[in-house]
Amino acid sequence: MGFASGSVTFRRYKIQNWKHQNIDDDFVSALMTCAFGRYQLVHDESTQIGWVTPQHVLDAEFAGEKIAAGRFAHFAMRLDRNTVPAAIKRSYVEIERIAALEASGRDFLNKRELKEAREAASRRAEKEARSGAFRRINAYPIVVDLEKAMLYFGNASNGVNEHMQRVFVDTFDVQLVPINTNTLAISIAEDDGIMRSLEDAKPAHWVAVPDGADAEFHGLDPSDCGYLGREFLSWVWFNVETNEGVIALADGTDAMMSVVNQANLKCDFDLTGAISVRGDAPARMKESKAALISGKQPTRLGLLLASRAGEWSLSLDGPTLGVFGLQIPAGDDADADKSQILESRCESVADLCASLDQVFQTFMRKRLSSEWQEVHTRIAMWIAQFEPRDADAEPRLASAG
């Protein structure tokens, strides 16, 4: 399930007020209290959630040996939805309408009869829903790093993540802080004492504002640091193409990155929409270059990342820093049991995230420093070369944010 094998997609959270350093009786008891079938989701009768073990979706009986993997706890959130599909509702209404027409012997129904047909269809749908006819069952894996108070949740959907946050907070009486571009940028700025620089920053663009665009809004919200996610991926892409993907980290080591498999780009100015480019080297494809010169920035990139901690293949979402399709290298110990393999994979996930954070820290320190104007100009000039023009024409460059 999820982190135990195959590729991994996840978002992560810092757990505040965390009290559990190991899987003890209190930890297991807390999970049992909010296990599936015991946890009540208020104000939503069509949805049922709760914890299950990684064994299978019907196992809600927790024990330490079922969920322990070294310093990690591994379990899952089961999410059942029991809603009638809209197509079924419409079909039931049509069935009741036809039956009412045949009974009346007329060619049309009056308002009262139409209302009765809809009510009969609604009763039928609700009855079948109560029987579980439309129940959809899903389970989403969770890994908790007990020592570092970090949570990795194996799903990227906003709605599913909101459900997980609700039940996790209720289970352990904690707060969850999502690790995304916004929160990580603020954390780095606070640690470095440069919050004023972050507060004064505005979205940067690599091309001049095109005619017809809102020169103030630019399609990005300056009050939400999520726009830095696009700039971060643009900066990574630029380093890959001009510096062989070498990025110096604060600890004195280097990270090596390359762009592979996919590049999703979206227009900064809300004029030309979005595009997804796929291929072995999407960064060098003409479609990607055309997208950049038209004012688009990457929102998700396929990446190869190598650091002192390891090597990984993944797709990274800029604004959320969500990881998609992470390929975790196989371990060297052929005699390892399932628990040891899981622990090794979880450690690899944690190492990857630490490396990503270091790369993002390098970007942010440049982004909020006096170096940024020069970096911005270099990126803008790199993109400007993709635009077909007369040899004597000067490129139109945007100013730095």
C-alpha positions in Angstrom: 0.0 0.0 0.0 1.5 3.3 -1.1 4.8 3.9 0.7 5.4 0.1 1.1 5.9 -0.6 -2.7 5.8 1.0 -6.1 5.9 4.7 -6.9 4.7 7.2 -4.3 2.6 10.4 -4.5 2.3 12.5 -1.3 2.0 15.8 0.4 3.6 16.5 3.8 2.9 18.3 7.0 4.8 19.4 10.1 3.1 18.2 13.2 3.0 20.8 16.0 2.5 19.9 19.7 3.5 16.3 18.9 3.9 14.0 22.0 4.5 10.5 20.6 8.2 9.6 20.1 7.3 5.9 19.7 4.4 3.6 19.1 3.2 3.0 22.6 -0.2 2.1 24.1 -1.3 5.7 24.0 -0.5 6.0 20.3 -2.4 2.8 19.5 -5.3 3.8 21.7 -5.6 7.1 19.9 -5.8 5.4 16.6 -8.4 2.9 17.9 -10.6 5.8 19.1 -10.8 7.3 15.6 -10.6 4.0 13.7 -13.0 3.5 10.8 -16.5 2.8 12.1 -15.8 4.7 15.3 -15.0 8.1 14.0 -18.1 10.3 13.3 -17.7 12.9 10.6 -20.1 15.7 11.7 -22.4 17.4 9.1 -21.7 14.9 6.3 -23.8 11.7 6.4 -22.6 10.7 2.9 -19.0 10.4 3.9 -17.4 8.2 6.5 -13.7 8.2 7.4 -11.4 6.7 9.9 -8.1 4.8 10.4 -7.3 1.3 9.2 -4.2 -0.7 9.4 -2.0 -1.2 6.2 -3.1 -4.8 6.1 -6.4 -4.1 4.3 -9.4 -1.7 4.3 -11.4 -3.9 6.6 -8.8 -4.1 9.4 -9.4 -1.4 12.0 -7.9 -3.4 14.9 -4.6 -1.7 15.7 -1.5 -3.2 17.2 2.1 -1.8 17.3 3.5 -4.6 15.2 1.1 -3.9 12.4 2.1 -0.3 11.9 5.7 0.0 13.1 8.7 0.5 10.8 11.6 1.8 12.8 11.0 5.5 13.7 8.0 5.5 11.4 4.3 4.6 11.9 2.6 3.4 8.8 -1.2 3.2 8.6 -4.0 4.5 6.3 -7.2 6.6 6.2 -10.2 4.8 4.8 -12.6 7.2 3.1 -16.1 5.9 2.1 -18.4 8.1 0.0 -22.0 7.1 -0.4 -23.6 9.5 -2.8 -26.0 8.9 -5.7 -24.4 9.7 -9.1 -26.1 12.6 -10.9 -26.7 10.4 -13.9 -28.6 7.9 -11.8 -30.7 10.7 -10.2 -31.7 12.0 -13.6 -32.5 8.5 -14.8 -34.8 7.8 -11.8 -36.6 11.1 -12.4 -37.1 10.2 -16.1 -38.4 6.8 -15.1 -40.9 8.3 -12.7 -41.9 10.9 -15.2 -42.6 8.3 -18.0 -44.6 6.1 -15.5 -46.7 9.1 -14.4 -47.4 10.1 -18.1 -48.6 6.5 -18.8 -50.8 6.5 -15.8 -52.3 9.9 -16.6 -53.0 9.1 -20.3 -51.9 12.6 -21.2 -49.0 14.0 -23.2 -47.7 16.2 -20.4 -47.6 16.4 -16.6 -48.6 19.4 -14.5 -46.4 21.0 -11.9 -47.8 18.9 -9.0 -47.2 15.7 -10.9 -43.7 16.6 -11.9 -42.9 17.4 -8.3 -44.3 14.1 -7.2 -42.2 12.3 -9.9 -39.0 14.0 -8.6 -39.9 13.2 -5.0 -40.5 9.5 -5.9 -37.1 9.4 -7.7 -35.4 11.0 -4.7 -36.9 8.4 -2.3 -35.7 5.6 -4.5 -32.2 7.0 -4.7 -32.0 7.6 -1.0 -33.2 4.0 -0.3 -30.5 2.5 -2.5 -27.9 4.8 -1.0 -28.7 3.6 2.5 -28.3 0.0 1.2 -24.7 0.9 0.1 -25.4 0.5 -3.6 -23.3 3.6 -4.4 -20.6 3.3 -1.8 -17.1 4.0 -3.0 -14.3 2.7 -0.7 -10.7 4.1 -0.8 -7.8 3.9 1.5 -4.9 6.4 1.5 -1.6 5.6 3.2 0.0 7.7 5.9 3.6 7.7 7.2 4.4 9.5 10.4 8.0 10.2 11.3 7.7 10.0 15.1 11.0 11.5 15.9 10.9 14.4 13.5 7.1 15.1 13.9 6.5 15.0 10.2 3.6 13.4 8.3 3.6 12.2 4.7 0.1 11.6 3.2 -0.2 9.5 0.1 -2.7 11.6 -1.8 -2.5 15.0 -3.5 -6.2 15.9 -3.7 -7.2 19.0 -1.7 -10.5 17.4 -0.6 -9.0 14.2 0.6 -6.2 16.0 2.4 -8.8 18.1 4.2 -10.5 15.0 5.5 -7.1 13.6 6.6 -6.2 16.8 8.5 -9.5 16.8 10.3 -9.3 13.2 11.6 -5.6 13.4 12.4 -6.1 16.6 14.5 -9.0 15.0 16.3 -7.1 11.8 16.9 -3.9 13.3 18.4 -4.9 16.8 19.5 -2.2 18.5 17.4 -1.9 21.1 14.6 -0.8 20.3 11.1 1.1 22.8 9.0 1.4 21.9 5.3 4.8 22.0 3.9 4.3 24.0 0.7 5.9 26.9 -1.1 4.1 29.4 1.0 4.9 28.0 4.5 8.5 27.0 3.5 9.3 30.4 2.1 8.0 32.0 5.3 10.0 29.6 7.5 13.2 30.3 5.6 12.7 34.0 5.7 12.0 34.0 9.4 15.1 31.8 10.2 17.3 34.1 8.1 15.8 37.3 9.5 14.7 38.5 6.0 10.9 38.6 6.4 10.7 42.2 5.2 12.3 41.1 1.9 9.7 38.4 1.5 6.9 40.8 2.4 8.1 43.2 -0.2 8.6 40.6 -3.0 6.2 40.6 -5.9 5.7 37.9 -8.6 8.5 37.9 -11.2 8.0 37.4 -14.9 10.5 36.5 -17.6 8.8 38.3 -20.5 7.3 41.8 -20.7 3.6 42.1 -19.9 1.8 41.4 -23.1 -0.8 43.7 -24.6 -4.2 43.1 -23.0 -2.9 41.7 -19.7 -3.7 43.3 -16.4 -0.4 45.0 -15.5 -1.3 44.9 -11.8 -2.7 41.4 -11.3 -0.5 39.4 -13.7 -2.5 36.3 -13.0 -0.6 35.7 -9.7 -1.5 36.7 -6.2 1.3 38.7 -4.5 -0.2 38.0 -1.1 0.3 34.3 -1.5 3.9 33.1 -1.7 2.7 30.1 -3.8 3.7 32.1 -6.9 7.3 31.4 -5.8 6.7 27.8 -6.7 6.6 28.7 -10.4 9.7 30.8 -10.1 11.5 28.0 -8.2 10.8 25.5 -11.0 11.8 28.1 -13.6 15.0 28.7 -11.7 15.7 24.9 -11.5 15.0 24.6 -15.3 17.4 27.5 -16.0 20.1 25.9 -13.9 19.7 22.6 -15.7 20.1 24.2 -19.1 22.9 26.6 -18.3 24.8 25.1 -15.4 24.5 21.4 -16.0 21.9 21.2 -13.2 24.5 21.8 -10.4 23.0 23.6 -7.4 25.2 24.5 -4.4 23.6 23.8 -1.1 24.0 25.5 2.3 25.9 22.5 3.8 28.7 22.8 1.3 27.5 20.0 -1.0 25.9 20.1 -4.4 22.6 18.8 -5.8 22.4 17.6 -9.3 19.1 18.0 -11.2 17.7 17.4 -14.6 14.3 17.9 -16.2 12.7 14.6 -17.5 9.4 13.2 -18.6 7.0 16.1 -18.3 6.7 19.9 -18.0 3.3 21.5 -17.1 3.3 25.3 -17.8 0.6 27.9 -17.1 0.4 31.5 -18.4 1.3 34.1 -15.8 -1.1 36.6 -17.4 -4.2 34.4 -17.7 -4.1 34.9 -21.5 -2.9 31.7 -23.1 -4.0 29.0 -20.7 -1.9 25.9 -19.8 0.1 23.3 -21.6 1.6 19.9 -20.7 4.7 18.7 -22.6 5.8 15.1 -22.3 8.9 13.4 -23.6 12.4 12.2 -22.6 13.7 15.8 -22.5 10.7 18.1 -22.3 12.8 21.1 -21.3 14.4 21.2 -24.8 11.3 20.6 -26.9 10.1 23.4 -29.1 6.7 23.4 -27.4 8.3 24.1 -24.0 10.4 26.9 -25.4 7.3 28.4 -27.1 5.4 28.2 -23.9 8.2 30.0 -22.0 8.5 32.8 -24.5 4.7 33.3 -24.5 4.7 34.1 -20.7 4.1 30.7 -19.2 6.0 29.3 -16.2 6.3 25.7 -15.1 3.8 24.6 -12.4 5.0 21.0 -12.4 8.2 19.4 -13.6 9.5 15.9 -13.9 12.9 15.8 -12.2 15.9 13.6 -11.5 17.5 14.7 -8.3 20.8 13.5 -6.8 22.3 14.7 -3.6 24.6 13.3 -0.9 21.5 11.5 0.5 20.5 9.6 -2.6 19.0 9.7 -6.1 15.3 10.0 -7.0 13.0 10.4 -10.0 9.8 12.4 -9.3 7.4 15.0 -10.5 7.3 18.2 -8.3 4.3 20.5 -8.1 5.6 24.1 -7.7 2.9 25.8 -5.4 2.2 22.8 -3.1 5.6 21.1 -3.3 3.6 17.9 -3.7 5.5 14.9 -4.9 4.1 12.7 -7.7 5.2 9.3 -8.9 8.3 9.2 -6.8 10.5 6.3 -7.8 12.4 5.1 -4.7 15.7 3.2 -5.4 15.7 -0.4 -4.3 17.7 -1.2 -1.2 20.9 -3.2 -1.2 19.8 -5.8 1.5 18.3 -8.8 -0.3 17.6 -10.4 3.1 15.5 -7.5 4.5 12.0 -8.3 5.7 8.9 -6.2 4.9 9.3 -4.0 7.9 12.9 -3.2 7.1 12.1 -2.5 3.5 9.3 -0.2 4.5 11.6 1.6 7.0 14.3 2.0 4.3 11.7 3.4 1.8 10.4 5.9 4.4 13.9 7.0 5.2 14.4 7.6 1.5 11.2 9.7 1.3 12.5 11.8 4.3 15.9 12.2 2.7 14.4 13.3 -0.6 12.3 16.0 1.1 15.3 17.2 3.1 17.2 17.6 -0.2 14.3 19.4 -1.9 14.1 21.8 1.0 17.8 22.5 0.7 17.5 23.3 -3.0 14.5 25.5 -2.3 16.5 27.2 0.5 19.2 28.0 -2.0 16.6 29.5 -4.4 14.9 31.6 -1.7 18.2 33.1 -0.4 19.0 34.2 -3.9 15.4 35.3 -4.5 15.4 37.6 -1.4 18.9 38.9 -1.8 20.6 41.7 -3.9 21.6 38.9 -6.3 18.0 38.5 -7.6 18.1 41.3 -10.2 21.1 39.7 -11.9 19.6 36.2 -11.7 16.3 37.5 -13.1 18.0 39.2 -16.0 20.0 36.0 -16.8 16.8 33.9 -16.8 14.9 36.4 -18.9 17.8 36.6 -21.4 17.9 32.8 -21.6 14.2 32.6 -22.4 14.4 35.6 -24.8 16.7 33.6 -27.1 13.8 31.2 -27.9 11.9 34.0 -29.6 12.3 34.2 -33.4 13.2 37.8 -34.3 15.4 39.9 -36.6 19.1 39.7 -35.8 19.2 43.4 -34.9 16.1 43.4 -32.7 16.4 43.9 -29.0 14.5 41.4 -26.8 11.7 42.7 -24.6 12.6 41.8 -21.0 10.4 41.9 -17.9 11.6 43.6 -14.7 12.3 41.5 -11.6 9.6 41.1 -9.0 
